[in-house]
Every structure is written in C-alpha cells, then in structure tokens.
Amino acid sequence: MAATRRRKPSRAGEPRGVALAAPARLGELAAGLGGTLDPGAGDLVVRAVAPLEDAEAGDLAPLTARRFVRLATGSEAAILVDEALAPLVAAGRRWCHPQPALALARLLGRLAPPPPGDDRALAHVDAGADVHPTASIGPGAVIFAGSRIGPGARIEPNAVIYGGARLGARVLVGAGAVVGRPGFGFAISSAGAVRVPQLGGVVIEDDVEIGPLSTIDAGTLGPTVVGRGAKLDAHVHVGHNVVIGPGSMVAAQAGFAGSSRIGAGVLVGGQAGVADHVTVGDGARLAGKAGVIGDVAPGAVVAGYPAVDRTRWLRATARALADGDAARRSPDPEPGDGPRKRRPR
C-alpha cells in the first residue's frame, strides 16, 4: 500500500500528513493492528495519518504524551492513544492500544515506499568481496575485498565497507557511514607516533541498523562488535575493540572510546560519551550529553559529567542554580564590611 504526501498545507506551509492509498475505516485498521475502539468509532473513515497539531476530521493522529492532551481534546481527528492517556480524551473517536507507537510503526510500514533496489552497477564492489545476492548496494558505495555482506543487508549510497568487516543478515548501513576502517591506535616513540595496525575487523550481527555518517572502527587483534538488533543513530562513533550489546539503542552523536563494553539493552542519549575500557551494564541508561568515565552498573540511570546517578545529578544542578540565583540577589558588601558569610547548606 503505497503512500503519498498530503498536498493540503499545514500552518507551516508543509504537507499535513501521509495519505492512505485509499480511505479505510478505523475498524479495519484496528482489526489488523489490535487495540479497542470507542462504540461507533469503527465507522470513522480515515484518509491520512497526521501529527496531532495539524490533524483534522478524516485524519488519524497519535497521542504520544500527556502534554498533548489538550490538542487531542479539541481535535476532530481519530486519536490513537495508549490506555493510560485514554481517560483524558473525550470518548467517541479513540483507538486505544496497549502499544500505540508499535501500532503506528506498523501502519506507517504499510504506507512506506519500498526501499531502493540493488544498484551495485553504480557502486564499487571489489571482486574479493563476499556480497550475498539478496543484499542491496546503493550507488557510490564502496565494498572492499575481504568484507562479507549478509542476506537482505542494505548498504546505502556512498557508504564504505572495509575488508575484514562482516555484516550479518538484514543489516542496514546508512548513507555515508564507514565500517571497518582501521581504528585510532598509535605507539609513541622518540621518532614520533607509530600507527598500530588494526587487524581485528568488525562484526555487525543480524538486524543491526547503522545510521548515516556513523563510523565503526576495526579492532586491533579481535573484532569490534555490534550485537544483534542494536540500532545506531546518525553520527555515532564506535572506536576500536568496542562491544555494543544486543538490542542497545544509541542516539545521534554519541561516541564510544576504544575497548569500552556496552551491555545488552542499553539506552544511550544523544551526544553521550563513554571513555576507553569502561563497562556499562545491561539495561543501563545514559542521559544525553552524559560523560561516562567509570563503570555503570546494570540497570543504572546516569547523567552529567562525570556521569553519576541521574537523581543525584539533578539535585546537584538544582542546588547550583539556586546558589547562583541567591548570589545574584545578594547586595554587594560595603567597603569595610568584612567577608560575606556563606549561606548554610
């Protein structure tokens, strides 16, 4: 079911949403994707999926957070909402789903255009590269000898896969990403820095997604590893000998220094950084811009630089801001008044 962009402009002058190929009743959508409907809502006709702030009658709009409830209350669109927020929205147009984000993802998956086909005639693929026949290679991509590309993998335009990189099934490498280039390793001598050959390669396990312009360096003696199902956003750097565990999610511009170990199911916020040889336990969460310079326990949530327990960091930040406000409000001492007493903590 192909999608076309709505041509009716929104307030910002942009298309308002994504049109269905043909109008469908809300009941038909729910029957295929699960959830429950308000009485009578199944007969509502949906023509497009639109953001809540722009949605109108005939649209389906997702309600993703409590702060958008007011928009949902005043909207004539059908509302896809989770069971916790549903009581805050007037009945009659609700599609309640235990996982609305998943339902939306599957619905948009039906509407998305098919991915580009194989275009390796416009790429550079060395004769010594092992590329599965079902893999898709975008124009301008470079696949060096000694690399292996698994079944159903997709290499987007201008990505570079170095020899020694092994990509599993259904791996997606975004445009301009570089996988398997020698890592940043040098030995210092009296004559200057001597590069240490990085011969360990890279292993990208099945169903990994590597965002555009990301870089994954080859290991020194053993491979740099990105575990099954991990997802890396754009501009992520993975240094040599790093291991990123299965199912981890890494937001844009995060970086991992050499030999760091990231457990399974870790969530990494944007621009977070992990120092070399640090271990982050399974299920931990690193807030955006966190500077992780020591090990993080499994399941811990850390923030700040140096990264500490998130609650501790928030309290410290609040106290520092309060101290700064108090200092600005305090009058300057008159000459001869002596030192100002510190406010008790």
C-alpha positions, 0 to 999 in steps of 0.5 A: 500500500503505497503512500503519498504526501498530503498536498493540503498545507499545514500552518507551516506551509508543509504537507499535513500528513501521509495519505492512505492509498485509499480511505479505510475505516478505523475498524479495519485498521484496528482489526489488523493492528489490535487495540479497542475502539470507542462504540461507533468509532469503527465507522470513522473513515480515515484518509491520512495519518497526521501529527496531532497539531495539524490533524483534522476530521478524516485524519488519524493522529497519535497521542504520544504524551500527556502534554498533548492532551489538550490538542487531542481534546479539541481535535476532530481527528481519530486519536490513537492513544495508549490506555493510560492517556485514554481517560483524558480524551473525550470518548467517541473517536479513540483507538486505544492500544496497549502499544500505540507507537508499535501500532503506528510503526506498523501502519506507517510500514504499510504506507512506506515506499519500498526501499531502493533496489540493488544498484551495485552497477553504480557502486564499487564492489571489489571482486574479493568481496563476499556480497550475498545476492539478496543484499542491496548496494546503493550507488557510490558505495564502496565494498572492499575485498575481504568484507562479507555482506549478509542476506537482505543487508542494505548498504546505502549510497556512498557508504564504505565497507572495509575488508575484514568487516562482516555484516550479518543478515538484514543489516542496514548501513546508512548513507555515508557511514564507514565500517571497518576502517582501521581504528585510532591506535598509535605507539609513541616513540622518540621518532614520533607516533607509530600507527598500530595496525588494526587487524581485528575487523568488525562484526555487525550481527543480524538486524543491526541498523547503522545510521548515516555518517556513523563510523565503526572502527576495526579492532586491533587483534579481535573484532569490534562488535555490534550485537544483534538488533542494536540500532545506531543513530546518525553520527555515532562513533564506535572506536576500536575493540568496542562491544555494543550489546544486543538490542542497545539503542544509541542516539545521534552523536554519541561516541564510544572510546576504544575497548569500552563494553556496552551491555545488552539493552542499553539506552544511550542519549544523544551526544553521550560519551563513554571513555576507553575500557569502561563497562556499562551494564545491561539495561543501563541508561545514559542521559544525553550529553552524559560523560561516562568515565567509570563503570555503570552498573546494570540497570543504572540511570546516569547523567552529567559529567562525570556521569553519576546517578541521574537523581543525584545529578539533578539535585546537584544542578538544582542546588547550583542554580539556586546558589547562583540565583541567591548570589545574584540577589545578594547586595554587594558588601560595603567597603569595610564590611568584612567577608560575606558569610556563606549561606548554610547548606 
